[in-house]
Each structure stands twice: as structure tokens, then as C-alpha cells.
Amino acid sequence: MKSEVRKIDASEVEAWIHALHMPFLGQADEESYRRWPRHLEPDRTWVALEGDRFVGTSCVFSRDVTLPGADGEPAPAVPFSAISGVGVHSTHHRRGLLRQMMGRMLHDGLERGEAIAGLIASEATIYGRFGFGWATTTHDLTLPRRTSRLRAPVPELDLVLCGADEASKTVPALFDRLRRARPGQVNRNDAWWGEAWEDPRSSRGGLSKRFYVIDADGYVTYRAKNSWNPAEANVLQVNDLFGATPDVEAGLWQHLLGVDLVDTITAARPVDESLRWRLEDPRALSVTGARDMLWIRVLDVPAALTARRYRLPGRLVLEVEAAPTWTDKEGRPGADPAQGRWVLDAGPDGSTCRPATRAEPTELRLGVAELGGVLLGGQDLASRARAGLVSELVPGALERADALFGCRPAPFSSTGF
């Protein structure tokens, strides 16, 4: 039977949710049917059908993401296609359904003027062929609380410990202000926050509801586990920790180190987390894992490259190669809009990007996935060149590119979608 891909209508939301969970080895429950309709935008939600049976799902959320900014200035936040809920039932693999759905979503983003798309990959082998590059990395940290000390005093903060009701009045605006200091941060809409305030038991991983500790210039949220069994460690799991300055963040860590009953603190943090260098014993902080978070796909090269800022001036002629699986809206092979030769003239005060002329030879050749990987400034092209993914055609271009695209602070993405 012939399959098709199309947008859903309002009457098909529950059927879409039912189909969504199967590729992820789960099944929809009452919470799923309550949760997903808040987030879905029916005009950006697709289904793959065979007859009247839903055999694949995908959707896009209208979000924005923070890009690298100039030193001392708020970073730009630009609209992007936040892709989610992508899955094809095991009975319908290798029929081109994923390719068709991805084509619909990426063209939809282009038509809406979204220069980039992003996703959180369930499997890292899938999305590179669609032009998505690993753009942000998260370090999983573990710290023994009882024996850890900061080596120097930090400013005393005016902290409030509270629950979700009180936090809901101040934390969303505080997060939106602070997330603009860190490339890779995705905005949180009312649906995201509404779910956070409810904090359903199924989302807690066996830990407590969230605690909120708030200052005028920062906040930390965490869950805890108090087993009352001396043989088991009591754990404090940090969710968010953001401060307007490094000292505010240090003050929040100082507070966590003073929480009684806790044996171990765990946190998912940026790769340039400075806590280690504030500890009397830097070895006490362990990196227990490093994992990808946000993958970026460039749809409009000039718009994407000129939206971010650059710490140094420089010029590059880039040849961007198409993603292997780019299709038109109908799922047929087509011309990738990112493909081509582009001249980037960049600097701290702004940049331009235009098609290269014949008289301007290519300096670097790379795939669109590699371009997405470096757009937020957290990856380098030199390591990709050593892996055969980037070609340096003019000596010195690779070093120049890494200097241009690099940024501080390192990108970090703490918001799922």
C-alpha cells in the first residue's frame, strides 16, 4: 500500500501522539495525551500514513536560539526550526518516509525565514546525512559535597528557597535574560514552563520535586534523593544553575555545598565550567560523561553566518557541500540551499556573506553538517580536517577559520524540546 506524508489536522492529535511513542520503545499514556497537545503546532506537525494507519511522526516547534555575540554585549537570539518527535515505525523503515518528513520540515523553516534548524538526536548516526552537525557538548559532573570547599570567599547572595508557585513569578524572565550570555541556549515558551511547574512524578527519575533557589541575578534548581539508608548516598541533582556573573554562579555553588544531608552533587554543565578552579581540591570534581546535545543544520548560509558575531576580523571563502539526502517538498532529490561557494567577511562589529565569484578561489571545503557544527563556536574545523571531513585548499585557512568561529563562553544547551 502506498505511503504518504502530510500535515495533521486538529482531530488527529491523539492518533499522532499514539504513533509517536512506538519508535522510542514506549507507549502513550494519560500524561502523554495531556502533555503533547500543549507543545504541538498543528501547522508544523507531520504524519506518515499507510492507508489510515499512522506509521511515522515529526514536528517543529517555533523557537529561537542564542548565537555567539560580541564581547560585553548581549548575544543575538534568532528564530530557528526546533525539530522534534521524529520517528518511523519499525514496520516501515527504508521506504523514504524519514527523508520525506525531513524535507517537509526543513522547507517549512526556509519559507518562514528560519536560517537554521536544530534537534536533539536520539541516534547520532541518523542526522548527519541530513546536514545536521553536533554543535553543543554537555559535561556530566560529580562532586562529593561533604569534603569539597571553595578555596576563596565568594560574595554573599540574597537567596530565597521556594517552590514552583513562587518561582513561576520570577524565574522565566530571569532565565531569558541569563540564557543570552551563552550561545546554544534555546528559549522556553509558556508550554515548557507550564510543564516545569507541574513537575509530574514521571519526569523526576525517582528524585524529589524541584527546589528553587533564587537571587536577583541568578538562580539554581535541583532535585534530591534522601534515602535514609546509610549504605546509599544522598544525591542532589542540579537542573539549572545560571548567574549574571561568575561570582554569582560561584555563590550558587557555595549554597549547594552547604545543603545538609547531601553526599553527592551531580550536574550537567558547559565544557568550560569554572567550578573546578574554585575548589581547594580541583581533582574532587569528576567529569563522568561528555555527550552531544544540540545539533544544528544551516538552511540559509548568508543569514546564519551574519546573524552571529565574531571576536576577530577575518575573511574566508567557503565551499559548502550539499547534504546527501536533501529533497524538495515532495521528497524528491533537489538542490540543497546551503550548497555553494560563499565569501564571509567577519568582524566584531558585523559581517557580510555573499556568493563567491570565479575570481575568488575556495579556501576551505566542508559539508553543511560541519558548518552547522561550528556555527555556535563550540567545535573546531581542524579536528574534522584530520578526520577527512574538511579540506584546506589555501594554507592557513583552517587556522583562520577556527580563530574566527571560536567563541567564549563555550556554547551550552540546557533546554530540551
N, C-alpha and C positions, 0 to 999 in steps of 0.2 A: 504494500500500500504506500502511496506517495506521501512524503512528509512535507510540511510547510512551516515557515516561521512567520509570526505576525505579533502585533501588539495585543495585549489582553483588553477586554472591556471590564467595566466595573463589576459585572456579575460573575467574573471568573477569578476573583482574587482568592477565594478559598481553595479552588481547584489548583491554582498556581502554587499556593503555599504547600498543599499536599504533595505536589510533584517536586517541589524544591528540595525537600529533605532526603529523598531517596538516594541521589548520587553521593551524599555526605554520610551515608550509612546510618541514617536516623529516620524517624517518622514524626510527622507533625503531631502536636498535642494542643491542649487548650491554650497554653501560653503562646505557642507559635501563631495560632489564629488570632490572638489578641495583639501580639507584638507587631507582626509584619505589616498589617494594614496602615499603621501609623507612619511607617517609613516609605512605603511604596508610592511611587508617582506613576499612575496607570499609563500616562502618555510616554513613560520611559521604561516600560516593563514588557518583556517579550516572552513568548512561549513557542516551543517547537511541538507540533502536533503530528500524530499519525491517525487519520480519521478524526475521532473526537477525543482521543487519549492524549494527555499532556505527557511528553517524553523528554522535555528539556525546558530549562528556565534561565532567564537572565534579566537584569535590571540595572538602571543607572540612577544614582542619587545626584541631585544638583548641589554641589558643594564648592568650596574654594580651598586652596592650599597655599601655604606661605612659601614664597621663594626667597633665595638669598637677597639680602638688602645691603645698602651701603653702611659702612661703619658709623655707628652712632645714630642711625635713623631707623624708624620702623620698617620692617621688611614688607614688600608688596605681597598681597594675597590676591590670587587670581582665580576665576571660575575654572572648574575642571569637572570632567565626567568621572564620577566615583562609581566604578563598576562593581557589581555585587551579585550574589545569588546565581552564579553561573554553574550550570551542571547539565549533563546529558545522561539519561538512564542507561545502565549497562547493556540493555537490550538494543540500543540504537547508536552504539559507538561506530565511528568510522563511516558515517554517512554524510559528513559535511555539515551537520547541524550546528556544532560549535562555531565553525567558520562563518556560517550564515548569521548566527546571532551576534557574533563579534562585529561583523560587517555592519549590521544594523546599528549597534550601539555607537561605534566609532563615527559613522557618518552622521548620526544624530548629534553627537558632540560637535562635529565640524559645523553643521548647519546652525547650531546655537552659538557659535563663536567661541567655543571652548578649545583653547590651543593645546591642551594636554588632557590625557585620561590617566587614571590611576586605579590600582586594585591591590588587594592583599591576596597573594597566591596560595591556593590550597596545595598545589604541587608546583615545584619550581621548574619542572621540565615542560610545562604546558605553554606558558605565556610569552616566552622569548620569541617564539616563531610568529607571534602576532605583533612584535615590535615593542614589548614591554621590557624595561631594564630595571634591575634591582637598584633602588635609589636610596633607601634608608636602612640602617642596621641598628638593632637593639641589643644591648648587653644585659644579660641576666646576672644580677649581683646578689651576693650573700654576705652578710656581716654579723659576727657574733656581738650581740648588744652588750652583754654584761661586762665584757673585757675591753670594749672599744671606747676610746676617748679622742676628742679633738685636741690637737696639740697647741692651739691658741684660742683665746676667748673670742666669741663672736657677739655681735650686737644682740641685746635682749629684745625680742619681739613682743608686741602686744597681741597675744594669741587668744583665740576663742575656740573651745572644743564644743562641737554641736552635732546635731543630726541633720537629716536631709531637709526637713522643713525650714530650718533657719538658714542652712547653706544655700538653698534654692534662691534666696533673695540677693545673694552677692556673688556666688561662685561663677555662674555663667559669664557675667561681664568681666570678672577677673581673669578667667581662662582666656577669653577672647582678646583681652589686652596683652596677656603674657605670652600667648602662643605666637604672636607676631615677631617675637625675638628669636624664633627658632625655625629655620627652613624645614619643610616637610610636615608641619602641623596642619591638620585638617580641621575646618570649623565644625562645631557641634550645633545642630539645629534643635528646635523645640522638641522634636520626637526623640532625639538622642537623650536630651536632658530628662525628659519625662520618664524614660525607662530607667535612667540612673537614680532618680528619686524613688521610684518604686522598689528598685533593688530586689527583684524576685529571688527566692531561695535557690532556684535552679542556676542562677548566674554566679553564685558565691563560692563554688568549689569546696563546700564544706566549711567555709570560714564564716565570720560574723558579717552583719551588715556593715556598710561603710561608716567610718568615723571621719569627720571633717574638722581640720584644724586650720583656722583662717587668720591671716594678718591683712592689713590694708594693702600690702604689696606682695602677697604670696599666699599660697595655701598648700596643704598636703592632705590627701585622702588615703585611708588604709583600711584593710580588714585584718582580723586577728583570729588566732586559734588558741584557746586556753583549755588544754586537755585535762588539767587537774591530775595528771598521771606523771610522777617524777621521771618515769622512763621515757617520756615523749617530750620533745622540745616544743615550747610555745612559740608560735610564729606570728610576726607582724609583716603583712604583705602590703608594700606601698603600691598604690594605684597611680595617683598624680602627685608630683612634687614640683612646683613652679614658683620662682621668685623673680622679682623685678631686677635684682642684683645678685651677684654671687654671695654676698654676705647674708641676704635674706634667705637664700637657699641653705646656706650653712646653718642659719638659725633654726630652720625647719628640721634639718638633720639632727641638730643638737636636741631639739624637743623629742624626736623619736628615740634617741639614745637614752632618754630619761623615762621612757614609758615602763612602768613596773610590770613584773611577771613575764616579760618577753625575753626569750633566749636568742632568737634569730630574726634578723630583718632581711627580707628579700625585696628586690625591686627590679623593674625593667627600665633601663636608663640609657641616655645617649652614650655613644662611644667615647666622648670627651668629658664624661662626668668627672668633676674635680674633687669629689669627696675623698678619694684615696690620698690626695696630697694634703688634706687637712687632718688626717688621722695620725696619732702618735705612732702607730704601727701600720704603715701602708700595706703590709702583707695581709692584714686582717681582712681586707676587702677582697673577695674572690669573684672572678668572672666565671660563672658556671655554664654560660652558654652565649653564643652570638648567633643571631638569626635575622633574616630579612623581614621587613615589614612592608613598606610602600614600594610598589613597582610603578614606574612612570612610562607612558607612551606619548611621544611627541606627535601631534597631529598637524600643527602649523608651525614650521620651523622659525620663520621670522618673528611671529608673535611670541612664541615661547622663549626664544633667546633674548629678545629685547624686553621682556617683562621682568626678568630678574636683573640684579645689579652685579657689578664686578669690582673687586677690590683694586685691581690693577688695570692700566690701559693695555690694549693689545689688539692685534688683527690676526684673523685666521681665515683660510679658505678651506671649507669642509666639503667633502663629498659624502652625502648620506645615502646609503644603500637601502632599498625597499625591504620591508618585512616579507618573509617568504609567503605569507598567507593573506596578504591584503586582498580584499574583494570590494566590488561595488555593492550597492544597497541590496541587490538581488542575490548576492552570494557568488557572483562570477568574478574571476580574476580581473583585477584592474590596476590602475596606476596609483601607487602609494603617494599621497600628497606631500609626505616628508622627503621623498626621494629627490635628489638633485644636488647641484653644487651651489654652496652658499658662502657669502662673504660676511663675516662678523667683524665689525669694528666696535670694540667694547671699551668701557671705562667707568670709573666711579660715578660720573655724572650722567650716564646714559649710554645707549648703544644703538647701532643700526644693524640690520641684517637684510641682505638682498641677494638675488641670484647672481652668480659669478659670470663674468664674461669669458670669452675664449682666451683673452689675453691674460687672465688670472689663473695660473696653474693651481691644481689641487695640492694642498699641503698635508692634509690628513684624510684618510678614507675610513669610514666606520659605518656600522649598521645603525638603524634607527633605535634599536634596543640599547646600544652603547651610548647613544646621545641621551636617551631617557635616563640612563643610569647616572650620568654626570650632571644632569641639569640642576639638581638640588645641591651640588657641591660636595657630596659625601663619598664619591667614588673617584678613582683615578683612571686615566686612559693608559698610563704606562704599563700597568699590570695586564690590562686587556691586550695591549700590543704584544707583550711577551707570550700571551696565550693565542696569538694569531687572529684576534678579533678586530684590531685596529692596525692600519698601515700608515707609516710615516713616509711621505713622499718627498718632503723637504727637511733636511737635517735641522733639528732644533724645534720643529713644530710641535712635537709631542710634549716637550718640557714647557713650551709656551702655553699650550692648551691646558695642562694641569695647573699651571700658575693662574691662568685666567678663571677656570671653572671652580677652583678650590674656594672654600669659604670658611669663616668662623662666625658663630659656633657651628659644629657639625650638625647636619640635618637629623631630625628625630621625629617620628610619627607615633603618637600615643593614642590615637582615636581610630577605632575600628568602624567599618561600615559595610 
